[in-house]
Amino acid sequence: MLATQVQRRTAALENKSSPTWTAQAIMALYELPFMDLLLKAQAIHRLYHQPNAVQLSSLLSIKTGACPEDCSYCPQSSRYDTGLKPEALMPLKQGLETCVTLGMLKQGQEPACTP
């Protein structure tokens, strides 16, 4: 019974005749059991990405302490006493060089953000 329901719902999801989402396709996706939804998401992900690749990320603090912004959630804000010595904003060139050194950016590669 469950296998038949999953097959029926999956068939509705795989209906490629329409480029837009139909209410039936949305409901079929919504009604999938969680583990089936997870499996389907993984299968779609593997179509477009290397299956066992893991994206590594790094953070670089370009401004330590004494940040003039008052984001109550951020420990870099000057409102918090973190015991760290505040440092000036890192110059762009130094930040880019550090990113290259850490492997966060390739030599000559344009950063994804702009100053």
LOFI-406404 format. One line per field, with one value per atom (N, C-alpha, C): residue number from 1; residue in three letters; x, y, z; atom name. Coordinates in nm, 2 decimals. Atoms other than C-alpha are relative to their C-alpha. Example, Ala and Ser with C-alpha at 12.3 -4.5 7.8 and 13.67 -1.06 7.14 Angstrom:
nr: 1 | 1 | 1 | 2 | 2 | 2;
rest: ALA | ALA | ALA | SER | SER | SER;
xx: 0.09 | 1.23 | 0.09 | -0.09 | 1.37 | -0.08;
yy: -0.12 | -0.45 | 0.12 | -0.11 | -0.11 | 0.11;
zz: 0.00 | 0.78 | 0.00 | 0.00 | 0.71 | 0.08;
atom: N | CA | C | N | CA | C;
REM end
This chain:
nr: 1 | 1 | 1 | 2 | 2 | 2 | 3 | 3 | 3 | 4 | 4 | 4 | 5 | 5 | 5 | 6 | 6 | 6 | 7 | 7 | 7 | 8 | 8 | 8 | 9 | 9 | 9 | 10 | 10 | 10 | 11 | 11 | 11 | 12 | 12 | 12 | 13 | 13 | 13 | 14 | 14 | 14 | 15 | 15 | 15 | 16 | 16 | 16 | 17 | 17 | 17 | 18 | 18 | 18 | 19 | 19 | 19 | 20 | 20 | 20 | 21 | 21 | 21 | 22 | 22 | 22 | 23 | 23 | 23 | 24 | 24 | 24 | 25 | 25 | 25 | 26 | 26 | 26 | 27 | 27 | 27 | 28 | 28 | 28 | 29 | 29 | 29 | 30 | 30 | 30 | 31 | 31 | 31 | 32 | 32 | 32 | 33 | 33 | 33 | 34 | 34 | 34 | 35 | 35 | 35 | 36 | 36 | 36 | 37 | 37 | 37 | 38 | 38 | 38 | 39 | 39 | 39 | 40 | 40 | 40 | 41 | 41 | 41 | 42 | 42 | 42 | 43 | 43 | 43 | 44 | 44 | 44 | 45 | 45 | 45 | 46 | 46 | 46 | 47 | 47 | 47 | 48 | 48 | 48 | 49 | 49 | 49 | 50 | 50 | 50 | 51 | 51 | 51 | 52 | 52 | 52 | 53 | 53 | 53 | 54 | 54 | 54 | 55 | 55 | 55 | 56 | 56 | 56 | 57 | 57 | 57 | 58 | 58 | 58 | 59 | 59 | 59 | 60 | 60 | 60 | 61 | 61 | 61 | 62 | 62 | 62 | 63 | 63 | 63 | 64 | 64 | 64 | 65 | 65 | 65 | 66 | 66 | 66 | 67 | 67 | 67 | 68 | 68 | 68 | 69 | 69 | 69 | 70 | 70 | 70 | 71 | 71 | 71 | 72 | 72 | 72 | 73 | 73 | 73 | 74 | 74 | 74 | 75 | 75 | 75 | 76 | 76 | 76 | 77 | 77 | 77 | 78 | 78 | 78 | 79 | 79 | 79 | 80 | 80 | 80 | 81 | 81 | 81 | 82 | 82 | 82 | 83 | 83 | 83 | 84 | 84 | 84 | 85 | 85 | 85 | 86 | 86 | 86 | 87 | 87 | 87 | 88 | 88 | 88 | 89 | 89 | 89 | 90 | 90 | 90 | 91 | 91 | 91 | 92 | 92 | 92 | 93 | 93 | 93 | 94 | 94 | 94 | 95 | 95 | 95 | 96 | 96 | 96 | 97 | 97 | 97 | 98 | 98 | 98 | 99 | 99 | 99 | 100 | 100 | 100 | 101 | 101 | 101 | 102 | 102 | 102 | 103 | 103 | 103 | 104 | 104 | 104 | 105 | 105 | 105 | 106 | 106 | 106 | 107 | 107 | 107 | 108 | 108 | 108 | 109 | 109 | 109 | 110 | 110 | 110 | 111 | 111 | 111 | 112 | 112 | 112 | 113 | 113 | 113 | 114 | 114 | 114 | 115 | 115 | 115;
rest: MET | MET | MET | LEU | LEU | LEU | ALA | ALA | ALA | THR | THR | THR | GLN | GLN | GLN | VAL | VAL | VAL | GLN | GLN | GLN | ARG | ARG | ARG | ARG | ARG | ARG | THR | THR | THR | ALA | ALA | ALA | ALA | ALA | ALA | LEU | LEU | LEU | GLU | GLU | GLU | ASN | ASN | ASN | LYS | LYS | LYS | SER | SER | SER | SER | SER | SER | PRO | PRO | PRO | THR | THR | THR | TRP | TRP | TRP | THR | THR | THR | ALA | ALA | ALA | GLN | GLN | GLN | ALA | ALA | ALA | ILE | ILE | ILE | MET | MET | MET | ALA | ALA | ALA | LEU | LEU | LEU | TYR | TYR | TYR | GLU | GLU | GLU | LEU | LEU | LEU | PRO | PRO | PRO | PHE | PHE | PHE | MET | MET | MET | ASP | ASP | ASP | LEU | LEU | LEU | LEU | LEU | LEU | LEU | LEU | LEU | LYS | LYS | LYS | ALA | ALA | ALA | GLN | GLN | GLN | ALA | ALA | ALA | ILE | ILE | ILE | HIS | HIS | HIS | ARG | ARG | ARG | LEU | LEU | LEU | TYR | TYR | TYR | HIS | HIS | HIS | GLN | GLN | GLN | PRO | PRO | PRO | ASN | ASN | ASN | ALA | ALA | ALA | VAL | VAL | VAL | GLN | GLN | GLN | LEU | LEU | LEU | SER | SER | SER | SER | SER | SER | LEU | LEU | LEU | LEU | LEU | LEU | SER | SER | SER | ILE | ILE | ILE | LYS | LYS | LYS | THR | THR | THR | GLY | GLY | GLY | ALA | ALA | ALA | CYS | CYS | CYS | PRO | PRO | PRO | GLU | GLU | GLU | ASP | ASP | ASP | CYS | CYS | CYS | SER | SER | SER | TYR | TYR | TYR | CYS | CYS | CYS | PRO | PRO | PRO | GLN | GLN | GLN | SER | SER | SER | SER | SER | SER | ARG | ARG | ARG | TYR | TYR | TYR | ASP | ASP | ASP | THR | THR | THR | GLY | GLY | GLY | LEU | LEU | LEU | LYS | LYS | LYS | PRO | PRO | PRO | GLU | GLU | GLU | ALA | ALA | ALA | LEU | LEU | LEU | MET | MET | MET | PRO | PRO | PRO | LEU | LEU | LEU | LYS | LYS | LYS | GLN | GLN | GLN | GLY | GLY | GLY | LEU | LEU | LEU | GLU | GLU | GLU | THR | THR | THR | CYS | CYS | CYS | VAL | VAL | VAL | THR | THR | THR | LEU | LEU | LEU | GLY | GLY | GLY | MET | MET | MET | LEU | LEU | LEU | LYS | LYS | LYS | GLN | GLN | GLN | GLY | GLY | GLY | GLN | GLN | GLN | GLU | GLU | GLU | PRO | PRO | PRO | ALA | ALA | ALA | CYS | CYS | CYS | THR | THR | THR | PRO | PRO | PRO;
xx: 0.08 | 0.00 | 0.09 | -0.09 | 0.27 | 0.08 | -0.08 | 0.48 | -0.08 | 0.09 | 0.19 | -0.02 | 0.02 | 0.13 | 0.12 | -0.12 | 0.49 | 0.02 | -0.01 | 0.49 | -0.09 | 0.09 | 0.18 | 0.04 | -0.04 | 0.31 | 0.13 | -0.12 | 0.65 | -0.03 | 0.04 | 0.48 | -0.06 | 0.06 | 0.29 | 0.11 | -0.11 | 0.62 | 0.08 | -0.08 | 0.79 | -0.07 | 0.08 | 0.52 | 0.07 | -0.09 | 0.75 | -0.08 | 0.07 | 0.47 | -0.03 | 0.03 | 0.42 | 0.13 | -0.12 | 0.71 | -0.03 | 0.04 | 0.52 | -0.05 | 0.05 | 0.42 | -0.15 | 0.14 | 0.07 | -0.04 | 0.04 | -0.13 | 0.01 | -0.01 | -0.13 | 0.15 | -0.14 | 0.25 | 0.05 | -0.04 | 0.29 | -0.06 | 0.06 | 0.05 | 0.07 | -0.07 | 0.23 | 0.13 | -0.13 | 0.56 | -0.03 | 0.03 | 0.40 | -0.04 | 0.05 | 0.24 | 0.10 | -0.10 | 0.56 | 0.05 | -0.06 | 0.69 | 0.14 | -0.12 | 0.99 | 0.12 | -0.12 | 1.25 | 0.00 | 0.02 | 1.11 | 0.04 | -0.03 | 1.14 | 0.15 | -0.14 | 1.49 | 0.08 | -0.06 | 1.58 | -0.01 | 0.02 | 1.43 | 0.08 | -0.08 | 1.61 | 0.15 | -0.14 | 1.94 | 0.02 | -0.01 | 1.88 | 0.01 | -0.01 | 1.81 | 0.13 | -0.13 | 2.11 | 0.12 | -0.10 | 2.33 | 0.00 | 0.00 | 2.22 | 0.08 | -0.06 | 2.37 | 0.13 | -0.11 | 2.65 | 0.08 | -0.07 | 2.93 | -0.05 | 0.08 | 2.77 | 0.07 | -0.07 | 3.04 | 0.09 | -0.07 | 3.18 | -0.06 | 0.05 | 3.16 | 0.06 | -0.04 | 3.18 | 0.06 | -0.06 | 3.43 | 0.00 | 0.01 | 3.39 | 0.10 | -0.09 | 3.62 | -0.05 | 0.03 | 3.56 | 0.13 | -0.12 | 3.81 | -0.06 | 0.04 | 3.76 | 0.08 | -0.07 | 3.84 | -0.01 | 0.02 | 3.73 | -0.02 | 0.01 | 3.79 | -0.03 | 0.04 | 3.60 | -0.02 | 0.03 | 3.48 | -0.07 | 0.08 | 3.25 | -0.10 | 0.09 | 3.04 | -0.15 | 0.14 | 2.73 | -0.04 | 0.05 | 2.51 | -0.09 | 0.08 | 2.40 | 0.00 | -0.01 | 2.30 | 0.04 | -0.04 | 2.37 | 0.15 | -0.14 | 2.73 | 0.10 | -0.10 | 3.02 | 0.11 | -0.09 | 3.22 | -0.05 | 0.05 | 3.00 | 0.07 | -0.07 | 3.16 | -0.08 | 0.08 | 2.88 | 0.04 | -0.04 | 3.04 | 0.15 | -0.14 | 3.36 | 0.04 | -0.05 | 3.52 | 0.14 | -0.13 | 3.86 | 0.10 | -0.09 | 4.01 | 0.04 | -0.04 | 4.21 | -0.06 | 0.06 | 4.01 | 0.11 | -0.09 | 4.18 | -0.07 | 0.06 | 4.12 | -0.05 | 0.05 | 3.94 | 0.12 | -0.11 | 4.18 | -0.01 | 0.00 | 4.28 | -0.04 | 0.06 | 4.11 | 0.11 | -0.11 | 4.45 | 0.04 | -0.05 | 4.56 | -0.11 | 0.10 | 4.22 | 0.00 | -0.01 | 4.24 | 0.12 | -0.12 | 4.60 | -0.02 | 0.03 | 4.49 | -0.09 | 0.09 | 4.21 | 0.07 | -0.08 | 4.45 | 0.09 | -0.09 | 4.69 | -0.08 | 0.08 | 4.41 | -0.07 | 0.07 | 4.28 | -0.15 | 0.13 | 3.96 | -0.03 | 0.00 | 4.03 | 0.12 | -0.12 | 4.25 | 0.07 | -0.07 | 4.52 | -0.06 | 0.05 | 4.38 | -0.15 | 0.14 | 4.02 | -0.07 | 0.07 | 3.77 | -0.09 | 0.08 | 3.60 | -0.15 | 0.14 | 3.23 | -0.08 | 0.07 | 3.15 | 0.08 | -0.07 | 3.25 | 0.01 | -0.02 | 3.39 | -0.10;
yy: -0.12 | 0.00 | 0.13 | -0.12 | 0.25 | 0.02 | -0.01 | 0.16 | 0.05 | -0.05 | 0.22 | 0.15 | -0.14 | 0.56 | 0.08 | -0.07 | 0.66 | 0.00 | 0.01 | 0.54 | 0.10 | -0.09 | 0.74 | 0.15 | -0.13 | 1.05 | 0.04 | -0.03 | 1.02 | 0.02 | -0.02 | 0.98 | 0.14 | -0.13 | 1.30 | 0.10 | -0.09 | 1.47 | 0.00 | 0.02 | 1.34 | 0.04 | -0.04 | 1.47 | 0.12 | -0.10 | 1.67 | 0.08 | -0.06 | 1.78 | 0.15 | -0.14 | 2.12 | 0.06 | -0.06 | 2.36 | 0.07 | -0.07 | 2.51 | -0.10 | 0.09 | 2.36 | 0.00 | 0.01 | 2.23 | -0.03 | 0.03 | 2.20 | -0.14 | 0.14 | 1.83 | -0.04 | 0.03 | 1.82 | 0.05 | -0.06 | 2.05 | -0.09 | 0.09 | 1.83 | -0.13 | 0.12 | 1.52 | 0.01 | -0.02 | 1.66 | 0.02 | -0.03 | 1.79 | -0.12 | 0.12 | 1.46 | -0.12 | 0.11 | 1.25 | -0.02 | 0.02 | 1.09 | 0.06 | -0.07 | 1.27 | -0.07 | 0.08 | 1.00 | -0.01 | 0.00 | 0.97 | 0.13 | -0.13 | 1.34 | 0.03 | -0.01 | 1.33 | -0.07 | 0.08 | 1.05 | 0.07 | -0.07 | 1.24 | 0.13 | -0.12 | 1.56 | -0.04 | 0.04 | 1.37 | -0.04 | 0.05 | 1.21 | 0.12 | -0.12 | 1.55 | 0.08 | -0.07 | 1.71 | -0.07 | 0.08 | 1.43 | 0.02 | -0.03 | 1.52 | 0.12 | -0.13 | 1.86 | 0.03 | -0.02 | 1.82 | -0.13 | 0.12 | 1.58 | -0.06 | 0.07 | 1.32 | 0.01 | 0.01 | 1.31 | 0.12 | -0.12 | 1.66 | 0.08 | -0.08 | 1.87 | 0.14 | -0.14 | 2.25 | 0.04 | -0.05 | 2.39 | 0.15 | -0.14 | 2.74 | 0.05 | -0.06 | 2.97 | 0.14 | -0.13 | 3.29 | 0.08 | -0.09 | 3.58 | 0.13 | -0.12 | 3.85 | 0.12 | -0.12 | 4.18 | 0.12 | -0.11 | 4.39 | -0.06 | 0.06 | 4.26 | 0.10 | -0.08 | 4.43 | 0.15 | -0.15 | 4.80 | 0.03 | -0.03 | 4.76 | 0.10 | -0.11 | 5.07 | -0.04 | 0.05 | 4.87 | -0.06 | 0.05 | 4.77 | -0.12 | 0.12 | 4.42 | -0.08 | 0.06 | 4.28 | -0.15 | 0.14 | 3.92 | -0.02 | 0.02 | 3.99 | 0.04 | -0.03 | 3.97 | 0.10 | -0.10 | 4.21 | 0.14 | -0.14 | 4.50 | 0.06 | -0.07 | 4.76 | -0.01 | 0.01 | 4.70 | -0.11 | 0.11 | 4.38 | 0.01 | 0.00 | 4.34 | -0.15 | 0.14 | 4.03 | -0.03 | 0.02 | 4.09 | 0.00 | -0.01 | 4.12 | 0.14 | -0.13 | 4.41 | 0.04 | -0.04 | 4.60 | 0.03 | -0.02 | 4.61 | 0.08 | -0.08 | 4.85 | -0.09 | 0.07 | 4.74 | -0.05 | 0.05 | 4.52 | 0.06 | -0.05 | 4.68 | -0.11 | 0.09 | 4.52 | -0.09 | 0.08 | 4.41 | -0.10 | 0.10 | 4.24 | -0.11 | 0.10 | 4.07 | -0.10 | 0.08 | 3.94 | -0.10 | 0.08 | 3.82 | -0.11 | 0.10 | 3.64 | -0.11 | 0.10 | 3.47 | -0.09 | 0.08 | 3.35 | -0.10 | 0.08 | 3.22 | -0.11 | 0.10 | 3.04 | -0.10 | 0.08 | 2.89 | 0.03 | -0.04 | 3.08 | 0.06 | -0.07 | 3.25 | -0.04 | 0.03 | 3.17 | 0.13 | -0.11 | 3.40 | 0.06 | -0.07 | 3.66 | -0.01 | 0.01 | 3.55 | 0.12 | -0.11 | 3.82 | -0.05 | 0.04 | 3.81 | 0.00 | 0.01 | 3.72 | 0.13 | -0.12 | 4.05 | 0.12 | -0.13 | 4.41 | 0.08 | -0.09 | 4.66 | 0.11;
zz: 0.00 | 0.00 | 0.00 | -0.01 | 0.10 | -0.13 | 0.12 | -0.20 | -0.12 | 0.11 | -0.43 | 0.01 | -0.02 | -0.27 | -0.04 | 0.03 | -0.31 | -0.15 | 0.14 | -0.67 | -0.07 | 0.06 | -0.75 | 0.02 | -0.03 | -0.58 | -0.08 | 0.08 | -0.75 | -0.15 | 0.14 | -1.09 | -0.02 | 0.02 | -1.03 | 0.00 | -0.01 | -0.94 | -0.13 | 0.12 | -1.25 | -0.13 | 0.12 | -1.49 | -0.06 | 0.06 | -1.72 | -0.11 | 0.11 | -1.96 | 0.02 | -0.02 | -1.79 | 0.07 | -0.05 | -1.72 | 0.14 | -0.13 | -1.42 | 0.10 | -0.11 | -1.09 | 0.00 | -0.01 | -1.08 | 0.15 | -0.13 | -0.76 | 0.04 | -0.02 | -0.80 | 0.03 | -0.02 | -0.82 | 0.14 | -0.13 | -0.52 | 0.12 | -0.10 | -0.31 | 0.01 | 0.00 | -0.42 | 0.08 | -0.06 | -0.30 | 0.15 | -0.14 | 0.03 | 0.07 | -0.07 | 0.11 | 0.00 | -0.01 | 0.06 | 0.14 | -0.13 | 0.38 | 0.00 | -0.01 | 0.50 | -0.06 | 0.05 | 0.42 | -0.15 | 0.14 | 0.07 | -0.06 | 0.04 | 0.03 | 0.00 | -0.01 | 0.15 | -0.11 | 0.10 | -0.09 | -0.14 | 0.12 | -0.38 | -0.01 | 0.00 | -0.29 | -0.02 | 0.02 | -0.27 | -0.15 | 0.13 | -0.61 | -0.10 | 0.08 | -0.77 | 0.02 | -0.03 | -0.60 | -0.07 | 0.07 | -0.74 | -0.15 | 0.14 | -1.09 | -0.04 | 0.03 | -1.06 | 0.07 | -0.08 | -0.81 | 0.02 | -0.03 | -0.73 | 0.12 | -0.11 | -0.50 | 0.13 | -0.13 | -0.23 | 0.03 | -0.03 | -0.25 | 0.12 | -0.12 | 0.06 | -0.02 | 0.02 | 0.03 | 0.14 | -0.12 | 0.28 | 0.00 | -0.01 | 0.41 | 0.11 | -0.11 | 0.61 | 0.02 | -0.04 | 0.79 | 0.02 | -0.02 | 0.79 | 0.07 | -0.07 | 1.05 | -0.06 | 0.05 | 0.87 | 0.09 | -0.09 | 1.16 | 0.14 | -0.13 | 1.51 | 0.11 | -0.11 | 1.79 | -0.04 | 0.02 | 1.81 | -0.13 | 0.12 | 1.51 | 0.03 | -0.03 | 1.49 | -0.02 | 0.01 | 1.39 | 0.13 | -0.12 | 1.68 | -0.02 | 0.02 | 1.59 | 0.13 | -0.13 | 1.92 | 0.00 | 0.00 | 1.81 | -0.03 | 0.05 | 1.69 | 0.11 | -0.10 | 1.93 | -0.05 | 0.05 | 1.70 | 0.04 | -0.04 | 1.82 | 0.12 | -0.11 | 2.04 | 0.13 | -0.12 | 2.29 | 0.09 | -0.08 | 2.41 | 0.04 | -0.05 | 2.62 | -0.02 | 0.03 | 2.46 | 0.05 | -0.04 | 2.60 | -0.11 | 0.12 | 2.25 | -0.02 | 0.04 | 2.14 | -0.13 | 0.12 | 1.88 | -0.11 | 0.11 | 1.54 | -0.11 | 0.11 | 1.25 | -0.11 | 0.12 | 0.93 | -0.08 | 0.08 | 0.73 | -0.14 | 0.14 | 0.40 | -0.10 | 0.10 | 0.10 | -0.06 | 0.06 | -0.06 | 0.10 | -0.09 | 0.26 | 0.02 | -0.02 | 0.30 | -0.12 | 0.12 | -0.06 | 0.00 | -0.01 | -0.01 | 0.11 | -0.10 | 0.31 | -0.05 | 0.06 | 0.13 | -0.10 | 0.09 | -0.14 | 0.08 | -0.08 | 0.13 | 0.07 | -0.07 | 0.31 | -0.10 | 0.10 | -0.02 | -0.01 | 0.01 | 0.01 | -0.14 | 0.12 | -0.32 | -0.09 | 0.08 | -0.62 | -0.04 | 0.05 | -0.73 | -0.12 | 0.12 | -0.97 | -0.01 | 0.00 | -0.90 | 0.06 | -0.05 | -0.85 | 0.12 | -0.11 | -0.51 | -0.03 | 0.02 | -0.50 | 0.04 | -0.05 | -0.32 | -0.04 | 0.03 | -0.38 | 0.12 | -0.12 | -0.13 | 0.00;
atom: N | CA | C | N | CA | C | N | CA | C | N | CA | C | N | CA | C | N | CA | C | N | CA | C | N | CA | C | N | CA | C | N | CA | C | N | CA | C | N | CA | C | N | CA | C | N | CA | C | N | CA | C | N | CA | C | N | CA | C | N | CA | C | N | CA | C | N | CA | C | N | CA | C | N | CA | C | N | CA | C | N | CA | C | N | CA | C | N | CA | C | N | CA | C | N | CA | C | N | CA | C | N | CA | C | N | CA | C | N | CA | C | N | CA | C | N | CA | C | N | CA | C | N | CA | C | N | CA | C | N | CA | C | N | CA | C | N | CA | C | N | CA | C | N | CA | C | N | CA | C | N | CA | C | N | CA | C | N | CA | C | N | CA | C | N | CA | C | N | CA | C | N | CA | C | N | CA | C | N | CA | C | N | CA | C | N | CA | C | N | CA | C | N | CA | C | N | CA | C | N | CA | C | N | CA | C | N | CA | C | N | CA | C | N | CA | C | N | CA | C | N | CA | C | N | CA | C | N | CA | C | N | CA | C | N | CA | C | N | CA | C | N | CA | C | N | CA | C | N | CA | C | N | CA | C | N | CA | C | N | CA | C | N | CA | C | N | CA | C | N | CA | C | N | CA | C | N | CA | C | N | CA | C | N | CA | C | N | CA | C | N | CA | C | N | CA | C | N | CA | C | N | CA | C | N | CA | C | N | CA | C | N | CA | C | N | CA | C | N | CA | C | N | CA | C | N | CA | C | N | CA | C | N | CA | C | N | CA | C | N | CA | C | N | CA | C | N | CA | C | N | CA | C | N | CA | C | N | CA | C | N | CA | C | N | CA | C | N | CA | C | N | CA | C | N | CA | C | N | CA | C | N | CA | C | N | CA | C | N | CA | C | N | CA | C | N | CA | C | N | CA | C;
REM end
